[in-house]
């Protein structure tokens, strides 16, 4: 589908501006944490600009062990 059909009535500059804004949105929140705009302690879960609790699965030690084993396998790290 061409951009003309996707965004009718917008000139080329406006289409590029809309596309750039759409691209920036998902990267803005992590950048805000790095730059200190969003205050979050190390290891925090940040959801769209606010510190929140991650899912219960994130705190499951069994899942942590599975993830660690997968990381070792994928990086060929022998412990």
Beta strands, then each sheet from edge to edge (+ up, - down):
strand 1: 45-47
strand 2: 50-52
sheet 1: 1+ 2-
end
